């Protein structure tokens, strides 16, 4: 699952798949690129995403750590719900 944030400044891909691994439905690894940090922080502050507990960390490009996140239930769209029903 890829997560892209669209705003007035355009689109920003905020998720990353470590070594081609696909996280469970509704979960993603945030892009460790510093340009994605602010949009991710805003999504977390708004309660749209949250860290998975217990913490699961992967290492992205240049060895930067990233923590598994999930989209909170009120923000699941029909596509995410369909994936969960498999």
Buried (B, 14 or more C-beta within 10 A) or exposed (E): BEBEBEEEEEEBBBBBBBEEEEBEBBBBBBBBBEEBEEBBEEBBEEEBBEBBEEEBEBEBEEEEEBEBBBBBEEEBEEEBEEEEEE
